[in-house]
């Protein structure tokens, strides 16, 4: 009787929580749905004063205008090169740095960790102009390097702080046992420690990939004259016109930009869940 009463009390609360979760999910997914819907709508329905959340005559004209745009494939390749380079470089550096600040004791270690947190609080917009002059002095303007280096720098503080928990969760006794068995520090680092913290690397890589892939500020600020070095978000500017914006092309281009992010997320979702779970546990 008490068990049934307990279930009766918990069930309404659980239903309310599930309903709230569904509402949040619907509110989150609706903009994506509207973007994809607008990409398939014909021009007449997009410009209609009475928009409908469906279309009875889907069209591929918007996608055709996107793929027929000059150098669209080049922009896509540039975005892919920048995103993949940032993900790999930031993951490697963050793994080594997180291992160093966790396993080794040195002066100003705590100060360094606090600086990682402070770096996360500085808005990107406040650093864009100083970084522009920095890239100009290094001769990196109008190159993909001007996009890769800043994104690596902005990805590292979060990645190092998050991976620090994964490295700390690995017992030091495991390293001692590996050394007794004859394994060098390098072998322990790459053959034992690296696989154990790999879920954390995946989790940080997702955030690095999304922020780099969707970047518009750096691409607009650092790629000034050489359009061959532009990335995919810059390609959307073609559809913004002074007289009337091509909303079909904008939505179709945005949909194309979203596909690689979804594919990347699907490929790493299992590792991502375990990685975020490990971070919360820590």
C-alpha positions as CSV (number, residue, x, y, z in Angstrom):
1,X,0.0,0.0,0.0
2,X,2.8,2.4,0.9
3,X,4.6,1.4,-2.3
4,X,1.6,2.2,-4.4
5,X,1.1,5.5,-2.6
6,X,4.7,6.3,-3.2
7,X,4.3,5.5,-6.9
8,X,1.2,7.6,-7.0
9,X,3.0,10.6,-5.6
10,X,6.0,10.2,-7.8
11,X,4.2,9.5,-11.0
12,X,2.6,13.0,-11.5
13,X,6.0,14.6,-10.8
14,X,7.7,12.3,-13.3
15,X,5.0,13.1,-15.9
16,X,5.5,16.8,-15.3
17,X,9.3,16.5,-15.7
18,X,8.8,14.5,-19.0
19,X,6.3,17.1,-20.3
20,X,8.7,19.9,-19.5
21,X,11.6,18.1,-21.2
22,X,9.4,17.6,-24.3
23,X,8.6,21.3,-24.4
24,X,12.2,22.3,-24.1
25,X,13.2,19.8,-26.8
26,X,10.4,21.2,-29.1
27,X,11.4,24.8,-28.5
28,X,15.0,23.9,-29.3
29,X,14.2,21.9,-32.4
30,X,11.7,24.3,-33.9
31,X,14.2,26.8,-35.2
32,X,16.0,24.0,-37.0
33,X,12.8,22.7,-38.4
34,X,11.9,26.2,-39.7
35,X,15.3,26.6,-41.2
36,X,15.0,23.3,-43.2
37,X,11.4,24.0,-44.1
38,X,12.3,27.5,-45.4
39,X,15.1,25.9,-47.4
40,X,12.6,23.7,-49.3
41,X,9.9,26.3,-49.6
42,X,9.4,28.0,-53.0
43,X,10.1,31.7,-53.2
44,X,6.4,32.6,-53.1
45,X,5.7,30.9,-49.8
46,X,8.8,32.3,-48.2
47,X,7.8,35.8,-49.0
48,X,4.2,35.3,-48.0
49,X,2.7,37.4,-45.3
50,X,0.9,34.4,-43.9
51,X,3.7,31.8,-43.3
52,X,2.6,28.2,-42.7
53,X,4.6,25.5,-40.8
54,X,4.5,23.2,-43.8
55,X,4.7,23.3,-47.6
56,X,2.8,21.3,-50.2
57,X,5.2,22.1,-53.0
58,X,8.8,21.5,-51.9
59,X,11.5,22.9,-54.1
60,X,15.2,22.5,-54.5
61,X,15.7,25.9,-56.1
62,X,17.3,27.4,-53.0
63,X,19.8,24.5,-52.8
64,X,20.6,24.9,-56.5
65,X,21.4,28.5,-56.0
66,X,23.7,27.7,-53.1
67,X,25.7,25.0,-54.9
68,X,25.9,27.0,-58.1
69,X,27.5,29.8,-56.2
70,X,31.1,30.4,-57.3
71,X,33.8,28.9,-55.1
72,X,31.2,27.3,-52.7
73,X,33.1,24.1,-52.7
74,X,36.3,26.0,-51.9
75,X,34.7,27.7,-48.9
76,X,33.4,24.3,-47.7
77,X,36.9,22.8,-48.0
78,X,38.4,25.8,-46.1
79,X,36.0,25.4,-43.3
80,X,36.7,21.7,-43.1
81,X,40.5,22.2,-43.0
82,X,40.2,24.9,-40.3
83,X,37.8,22.9,-38.1
84,X,39.7,19.6,-38.4
85,X,43.1,21.3,-37.7
86,X,41.7,23.1,-34.7
87,X,40.1,19.9,-33.3
88,X,43.3,17.8,-33.7
89,X,45.8,20.4,-32.5
90,X,43.7,21.6,-29.5
91,X,43.0,18.0,-28.4
92,X,46.7,17.1,-28.6
93,X,47.9,20.2,-26.8
94,X,45.1,20.1,-24.2
95,X,45.9,16.4,-23.4
96,X,49.6,17.1,-22.8
97,X,48.9,20.3,-20.8
98,X,46.2,18.6,-18.7
99,X,48.6,15.8,-17.9
100,X,51.3,18.3,-16.9
101,X,49.2,20.4,-14.6
102,X,47.7,17.3,-13.0
103,X,50.7,14.9,-12.6
104,X,53.5,17.4,-11.9
105,X,54.0,19.8,-9.1
106,X,55.6,23.1,-10.0
107,X,55.4,26.8,-9.0
108,X,52.5,28.9,-10.1
109,X,50.5,25.8,-11.0
110,X,47.4,27.0,-9.2
111,X,47.9,30.5,-10.8
112,X,48.0,28.9,-14.2
113,X,44.8,27.0,-13.6
114,X,43.1,30.2,-12.5
115,X,44.3,31.9,-15.6
116,X,42.6,29.2,-17.7
117,X,39.3,30.2,-16.0
118,X,39.9,33.9,-16.4
119,X,40.6,33.4,-20.1
120,X,37.2,31.8,-20.5
121,X,35.6,35.0,-19.1
122,X,37.1,37.4,-21.7
123,X,34.7,38.0,-24.6
124,X,36.0,37.2,-28.0
125,X,34.8,40.6,-29.4
126,X,37.1,42.4,-27.0
127,X,40.1,40.6,-28.4
128,X,39.3,40.7,-32.1
129,X,41.1,44.1,-32.8
130,X,44.3,43.2,-30.8
131,X,44.4,39.9,-32.6
132,X,43.9,41.6,-35.9
133,X,47.1,43.6,-35.4
134,X,48.9,40.5,-34.1
135,X,48.0,38.6,-37.2
136,X,49.0,41.5,-39.4
137,X,52.4,41.7,-37.7
138,X,52.9,37.9,-38.1
139,X,51.9,38.2,-41.8
140,X,48.9,35.8,-41.4
141,X,46.1,38.0,-42.7
142,X,44.2,36.5,-45.6
143,X,45.4,33.0,-44.7
144,X,43.7,30.0,-43.0
145,X,46.4,30.3,-40.3
146,X,44.7,33.5,-39.0
147,X,41.6,31.4,-38.3
148,X,43.3,28.3,-37.0
149,X,45.6,30.0,-34.4
150,X,42.9,32.1,-32.6
151,X,40.5,29.1,-32.4
152,X,43.2,26.9,-30.9
153,X,43.9,29.6,-28.3
154,X,40.3,30.0,-27.4
155,X,39.6,26.2,-27.3
156,X,42.5,25.3,-25.0
157,X,41.4,26.8,-21.6
158,X,38.1,24.9,-21.6
159,X,39.7,21.7,-22.9
160,X,42.6,21.7,-20.4
161,X,40.3,22.4,-17.5
162,X,37.9,19.7,-18.5
163,X,40.6,17.1,-19.3
164,X,42.3,17.8,-16.0
165,X,39.4,15.9,-14.2
166,X,39.8,12.9,-16.5
167,X,43.6,12.7,-15.9
168,X,43.1,13.1,-12.2
169,X,40.6,10.3,-12.2
170,X,43.3,7.8,-13.4
171,X,45.0,6.4,-10.3
172,X,48.7,7.2,-9.9
173,X,49.1,3.6,-8.8
174,X,48.4,2.6,-12.4
175,X,51.3,4.6,-13.6
176,X,53.5,3.1,-10.9
177,X,52.5,-0.4,-11.8
178,X,53.2,0.3,-15.5
179,X,56.7,1.5,-14.6
180,X,57.3,-1.6,-12.6
181,X,56.3,-3.6,-15.6
182,X,58.9,-1.8,-17.7
183,X,56.7,0.8,-19.4
184,X,58.3,4.2,-20.0
185,X,56.5,7.4,-19.2
186,X,55.9,8.0,-22.9
187,X,54.4,4.5,-23.4
188,X,52.2,5.0,-20.4
189,X,51.1,8.4,-21.7
190,X,50.0,7.2,-25.1
191,X,49.0,3.5,-24.6
192,X,47.4,3.7,-21.2
193,X,46.5,7.2,-20.2
194,X,45.4,8.5,-23.6
195,X,42.7,5.7,-24.2
196,X,41.3,6.3,-20.6
197,X,40.8,10.1,-21.2
198,X,39.7,9.7,-24.8
199,X,36.0,10.3,-24.0
200,X,36.9,13.6,-22.5
201,X,38.9,14.5,-25.6
202,X,35.8,13.7,-27.7
203,X,33.6,16.0,-25.5
204,X,36.0,18.9,-25.8
205,X,36.5,18.3,-29.5
206,X,32.7,18.6,-30.2
207,X,32.7,22.1,-28.7
208,X,35.9,23.1,-30.6
209,X,34.5,21.8,-33.9
210,X,31.1,23.6,-33.5
211,X,32.6,27.0,-32.5
212,X,35.2,26.8,-35.3
213,X,32.8,25.6,-38.0
214,X,30.3,28.4,-37.2
215,X,32.8,31.2,-36.9
216,X,32.0,34.4,-38.7
217,X,33.7,37.0,-36.6
218,X,37.3,35.9,-37.2
219,X,36.6,35.0,-40.9
220,X,35.1,38.5,-41.5
221,X,37.9,40.3,-39.6
222,X,41.0,38.4,-40.8
223,X,40.1,37.5,-44.4
224,X,40.0,40.9,-46.0
225,X,40.9,40.7,-49.7
226,X,41.7,37.0,-50.6
227,X,38.3,35.5,-50.9
228,X,39.8,32.1,-51.8
229,X,40.7,31.8,-48.1
230,X,37.1,32.5,-46.9
231,X,35.1,29.9,-45.0
232,X,31.6,28.7,-45.4
233,X,29.8,31.3,-43.2
234,X,31.2,34.0,-45.5
235,X,29.5,32.4,-48.4
236,X,26.1,33.3,-46.9
237,X,26.9,37.0,-47.3
238,X,26.1,36.6,-51.1
239,X,22.5,36.1,-50.3
240,X,22.2,39.3,-48.2
241,X,21.3,42.0,-50.7
242,X,20.6,45.7,-50.2
243,X,17.2,45.6,-51.8
244,X,15.9,42.2,-50.8
245,X,17.5,39.3,-49.0
246,X,17.4,35.8,-50.6
247,X,16.0,34.0,-47.5
248,X,15.7,30.8,-49.4
249,X,19.4,30.8,-50.2
250,X,20.3,31.8,-46.7
251,X,18.2,29.0,-45.2
252,X,19.5,26.5,-47.7
253,X,23.1,27.5,-47.1
254,X,22.6,27.3,-43.3
255,X,21.1,23.8,-43.7
256,X,24.2,22.7,-45.7
257,X,26.4,24.2,-43.0
258,X,24.5,22.2,-40.3
259,X,24.9,18.8,-41.9
260,X,28.6,18.3,-41.1
261,X,28.0,19.3,-37.5
262,X,25.2,16.7,-37.2
263,X,27.3,14.0,-38.9
264,X,30.2,14.7,-36.5
265,X,27.9,14.7,-33.5
266,X,26.3,11.4,-34.6
267,X,29.7,9.8,-35.0
268,X,30.9,10.7,-31.6
269,X,27.7,10.8,-29.6
270,X,28.4,7.7,-27.5
271,X,31.9,8.9,-26.6
272,X,30.4,12.4,-25.9
273,X,27.8,11.0,-23.4
274,X,30.5,9.1,-21.5
275,X,32.8,12.1,-21.6
276,X,30.2,14.5,-20.2
277,X,29.2,11.9,-17.6
278,X,32.8,11.6,-16.5
279,X,33.2,15.4,-16.3
280,X,30.0,15.7,-14.2
281,X,31.2,12.8,-11.9
282,X,34.5,14.5,-11.4
